[in-house]
Each structure stands twice: as structure tokens, then as C-alpha cells.
Amino acid sequence: MNRNNPIRMQSFQHLSGILCLLAFQTTGCNGKPNAPVSPVQVQNTSVSTSLAPNQDELLNFSITLSTGNFTVIGATLPILNPSNPSAQYGSLSLQPILCANHATCPYGNSVQVGVSLDLSEIAQTQGLPPLLPNGSPLPVGGLQNSTVVTLPIGNTGGDIYFAFGKGVAMFGAAVPFAQMNVVGQTIPGANLFVPITITTPKGPFTLLPGIFTGSAPNTTGIGFFADLSPLAPQSALLASLTGASIGRDESQDGQKVVQPSQLVFKTITPSKSKRDRLYEELLKWNEKGGDLILE
């Protein structure tokens, strides 16, 4: 399928405000905060849908995250059907952004994570159990009456997630890095996610970025989840999957009527003592620096 010539595209972009970073950051965190602080610094997000020449609906998602003293090694990996690995439904790419001047990038290096996904194919696919790589349930509420499709990112141990149902359209990804294993082995089973809401012309767009840790290899990394409901009025597939009306509502400037989102994005955090230990380990880990490789 040719993904380079979309027929139409609906897009919204946003440069987010500063969070405290994937505790990769020592600046601005003031030691151990009393309230949970997002461990992931989100710099930029972009999400859109488009039609491929065969009329399949594609999701195009991009998020830029700070990586502190670490440099992510660039890579492009396939998103596979676990029952038929020869079938690829998209790709996940990592593009490093190096910081040459800390005066202009106080949070260090960054990585742009890009995902291209064939939603039309995935909506008809049976995937893996909807779990984070460390075996924990997904940190998103409101999925109990929805279909959640989980597909592997190559052979990395990472996964992407697409959930749909009445009032539900969600995309997510869990990306483990081998270099983070030491954090997971020290503080296993810690999930720390803090939601942020972005205001866009399409409406509020909610993200849930964070980290997950596990004691086994490739079960510690970065995760992010997005409520796709703002895209439903412009996407025939998402409108159908979420129960959007095909009629017009003049009070809504002629836009399609969409079911209110049933997703629940809330702070997920371990106990304060475990969270403080996690911050400490992440800060020590960041001081070492080096390469982050998705493999």
C-alpha cells in the first residue's frame, strides 16, 4: 500500500507546554515532588487521518519527546499481525534530534516518534492481549466495552494499541529500550502516567504519556496514549467505529455529531515511596547518558 500519496488529510498540531520530563531531567524537578510529575517531556504532537489510494483509512501520529543526556538511535520498524507476521499494518519510526546548545534546548536531546497505521486493516484484526510490556493493564479507563487491538512493533517487545467502540477511539504505543532495563530491574512494576490536555481547533486533545518498568528484559520504556475522538467528525471510519451520527447538527456548525468520549485519562502512579525511588533511579541513569536503541 502506498502511504506517500494520501488523497485527503485532516490534521491538528500543537506545541505543548513544559512538563518536567521523563525524570531524565534534573532541571526544574526540585528533587522529589510531592504530587506526581509527568516523567515524560512532550515537546510536540501531531495527529491526522488520510485515505490511501485503495481507500483504506490511515492514522498518522507523531510525538516529540525529550531524552535528556541520551541519544535515540534512528530506526524504522514494522507493525505486525501477530497471527501472520508477513502482514504489516504500518510502521513506527524513531528520528533523533540532537541538542547542540542547552540554552535553546534545556531538556537535552529529543526523539520524534512517528507512527503510520492502517486503521481499516487493524479494525478487522485479532491482536495480542491489551497489556503493557511489563504485564500491567493499559493505564486508560473506559475500555471495558470496547475492542482493543494490540500489535507488536517488530520483535522489540513493544506494542501499539488501537481501541474502538461507542464513544471510544484511542491510539497508544509502548516502546521499551534495552538501556532502561537497569531501571526496571531496580524498581520493577512501576507505572507512572500523567495526562495532559491540548486545546486545538478540532477540540480538546488528551494525551497520557509516561513510563512503565519491569524486571525482565525489554519491559521498561516509554508509553503514550491519545484520545482520537477529535478526529472522528472528519474520519468516516472513526465516525463509524465510535457511533458518530452521519447527519449534520447545525448548532455544531454543520459538523457530524460524535458520541462523547468514554475514555478516562487519569494519573497512574505507584506509592510515593516507590515513585521517589523511581525518580532517583531515572536521574542517576540519565547522568550516565549514552545511546537508546529499540531492538
C-alpha atoms as one frame of an Amber mdcrd trajectory, in Angstrom:
protein
   0.000   0.000   0.000   1.374   3.425  -0.978   1.343   5.699   2.071   3.090
   8.598   0.352   0.148   9.911  -1.664  -2.790  10.408   0.689  -5.899  11.716
  -1.055  -7.045  13.832   1.860  -5.811  14.668   5.297  -7.225  16.173   8.454
  -4.591  17.331  10.883  -4.039  19.262  14.057  -0.727  20.099  15.680   0.325
  21.584  18.957   3.479  22.622  20.743   2.851  21.654  24.343   3.863  23.498
  27.471   6.783  22.318  29.576   6.406  19.303  31.774   9.165  18.028  33.992
  10.474  15.235  31.641  10.892  11.634  31.819  12.650  12.350  35.049  15.500
  12.330  32.592  15.550  15.989  33.617  17.324  17.298  36.672  16.320  20.869
  35.873  13.033  22.127  37.255  12.039  18.977  39.130  13.235  20.248  42.509
  14.185  16.851  43.824  11.196  14.676  44.717   7.857  16.424  44.048   5.022
  15.723  46.457   2.489  15.340  43.654   3.133  13.004  40.717   5.070  14.781
  37.969   4.885  13.583  34.414   8.045  11.571  33.733   7.789  12.382  30.029
   8.531  15.781  28.482   6.261  16.211  25.458   7.520  18.866  23.064   5.299
  18.430  20.047   2.408  16.286  18.870   0.698  15.882  15.517  -2.119  13.535
  14.535  -4.119  13.168  11.352  -6.048  10.717   9.233  -5.742  10.254   5.487
  -7.025   7.997   2.736  -4.700   5.682   0.853  -5.256   5.078  -2.887  -7.090
   1.852  -2.015  -9.377   3.948   0.272  -8.024   2.434   3.500  -8.054   4.917
   6.362  -4.589   5.712   7.716  -3.581   7.173  11.055  -0.514   9.406  11.040
   0.763  10.133  14.544   3.891  11.980  15.621   5.148  12.904  19.069   8.439
  14.530  20.070   9.836  13.587  23.479  12.903  14.799  25.355  15.559  12.191
  26.086  17.928  14.206  28.270  21.531  13.053  28.025  20.588  10.090  25.852
  20.591   9.883  22.068  17.987   7.639  20.479  19.376   5.689  17.531  17.201
   6.217  14.470  15.191   3.233  13.259  12.045   2.237  11.387  10.259  -0.918
  12.494   7.195  -2.715  11.139   3.887  -3.070  12.947   2.942  -6.709  12.533
  -0.043  -9.010  12.639   0.893 -11.465  15.437  -1.017 -14.263  13.693   0.627
 -13.571  10.345   3.979 -11.756  10.737   4.278 -11.364   6.973   1.346  -8.932
   7.133   2.465  -5.415   8.032  -0.078  -2.777   9.008   2.238   0.176   9.314
   5.493   1.288  10.856   6.997   3.072  13.840   9.997   5.306  13.277  12.460
   6.981  15.627  14.251  10.133  14.493  16.837  11.595  16.892  17.051  15.343
  17.438  20.411  16.344  18.918  20.808  19.348  21.192  23.804  21.499  20.254
  23.027  24.379  22.604  21.409  23.798  26.005  20.369  27.439  26.092  17.851
  26.658  23.362  17.040  23.092  24.449  17.334  22.978  28.258  15.941  19.441
  28.389  18.676  17.956  26.238  18.262  15.682  23.240  14.918  14.633  21.806
  13.359  11.963  19.651  10.496  12.211  17.204   8.370   9.076  17.271   6.287
   8.678  14.127   3.610   6.062  13.528   1.785   5.268  10.299  -1.063   2.814
  10.784  -3.682   1.241   8.520  -6.776   1.561  10.717  -9.037  -0.153   8.178
  -6.961  -3.334   8.353  -6.355  -3.194  12.100 -10.051  -2.790  12.923 -10.568
  -6.282  11.464  -7.572  -7.911  13.177  -7.312 -10.077  16.274  -4.312  -8.883
  18.250  -2.448  -9.709  21.439  -3.808  -9.214  24.989  -4.097  -5.490  25.804
  -1.234  -5.219  28.281   1.845  -3.070  28.709   5.147  -4.897  28.046   5.606
  -5.290  31.831   2.314  -7.215  32.033   0.266  -4.392  33.555  -3.183  -3.392
  32.262  -3.298  -0.366  29.993  -3.375   2.876  32.026  -6.571   4.058  30.318
 -10.078   3.710  31.719 -13.333   3.291  29.819 -12.196   0.429  27.580 -14.328
  -2.314  29.142 -16.966  -2.268  26.379 -14.536  -1.632  23.542 -12.396  -3.647
  21.168  -8.670  -3.205  21.850  -6.278  -4.403  19.160  -2.664  -4.870  20.277
   0.005  -5.385  17.640   3.766  -5.946  18.092   6.391  -3.447  16.958   8.700
  -5.829  15.138  10.450  -8.139  17.607  11.250  -5.391  20.112   8.804  -6.363
  22.859   6.950  -3.098  22.224   3.349  -2.776  21.110   0.904  -0.361  19.544
  -2.756  -0.216  20.609  -5.925   0.789  18.807  -9.204   0.774  20.724 -12.646
   1.496  19.334 -16.277   1.274  20.393 -19.197   3.546  21.193 -17.619   6.818
  22.258 -14.109   5.304  22.157 -11.266   5.912  19.724  -7.792   5.528  21.197
  -4.275   5.053  19.917  -1.306   4.151  22.068   2.236   2.813  21.965   4.628
   1.227  24.450   8.273   1.463  23.423  10.849  -0.416  25.550  14.564   0.319
  25.436  17.183  -2.241  26.490  19.235   0.538  28.080  16.368   1.156  30.528
  16.478  -2.432  31.822  18.613  -1.348  34.765  15.848   0.981  35.951  13.217
  -1.744  35.676  15.372  -4.282  37.487  15.823  -1.838  40.361  12.214  -0.560
  40.503  10.063  -3.202  38.730   6.327  -2.913  38.238   6.141   0.886  38.400
   3.777   2.665  36.012   3.774   6.473  36.075   1.468   8.291  33.643   0.161
  11.856  33.960  -2.420  13.174  31.433  -2.158  16.463  29.590  -4.908  18.186
  27.610  -4.122  20.160  24.489  -6.581  22.678  23.071  -6.769  22.582  19.276
  -9.150  23.909  16.599 -10.564  20.374  16.452 -11.358  20.413  20.171  -9.533
  19.179  23.280  -6.964  16.510  22.539  -5.891  14.399  25.507  -2.539  12.632
  25.815  -1.368  10.230  28.507   2.453   9.995  28.393   4.531   8.104  30.935
   6.850   5.230  31.676   6.481   1.591  32.664   9.070  -0.657  34.319   9.551
  -4.408  34.513  12.211  -6.756  35.812  12.523  -8.764  32.571  14.488  -7.501
  29.547  12.604  -5.150  27.218   9.784  -4.459  29.675  10.858  -0.942  30.672
  10.286   2.072  28.472   8.137   4.978  27.373   4.409   4.813  26.686   1.863
   7.278  25.367  -1.866   7.104  24.671  -4.094   9.512  22.756  -7.843  10.111
  22.622  -8.651  10.226  18.908 -12.258  11.379  19.300 -11.498  14.916  17.988
 -10.685  13.275  14.644 -13.974  11.364  14.370 -16.001  14.166  12.694 -13.571
  14.151   9.756 -12.958  10.392   9.570 -15.593   8.109   8.079 -14.001   5.049
   9.699 -13.637   6.570  13.185 -17.138   8.021  12.975 -18.487   4.563  12.189
 -16.462   2.802  14.886 -17.366   5.312  17.607 -21.058   5.682  16.776 -20.900
   9.172  15.284 -24.034  10.361  13.533 -23.815  10.627   9.778 -26.270  13.515
   9.960 -25.475  17.173  10.436 -26.021  19.282  13.525 -26.475  22.925  12.548
 -25.750  24.022  16.120 -22.305  22.481  15.673 -21.549  24.481  12.504 -22.583
  21.593  10.331 -20.187  19.108  11.891 -21.039  15.455  12.419 -22.407  14.601
  15.832 -19.907  12.442  17.719 -20.508  10.330  20.785 -18.848  11.930  23.847
 -15.569  10.194  24.617 -15.904   7.415  27.178 -12.152   7.241  27.761 -10.766
   8.047  31.195  -7.277   9.524  31.251  -6.112   9.989  34.818  -2.857   9.970
  36.736  -1.469   6.471  37.255   1.239   6.317  39.902   2.884   3.883  42.310
   3.116   4.690  46.014   5.003   7.885  46.861   7.957   5.965  48.279   8.229
   3.843  45.131   7.725   6.901  42.951  10.535   8.747  44.747  12.840   5.770
  44.225  11.871   5.723  40.565  12.739   9.418  40.186  16.113   8.785  41.850
  16.931   5.859  39.572  15.920   7.784  36.447  18.064  10.743  37.436  21.089
   8.530  38.108  20.500   6.709  34.855  20.243   9.995  32.920  23.569  11.211
  34.329  25.322   8.336  32.559  23.902   9.214  29.138  24.588   7.142  26.040
  22.509   5.621  23.262  18.925   4.352  23.402  18.244   1.543  20.964  14.903
  -0.031  20.076  15.828  -3.565  19.079
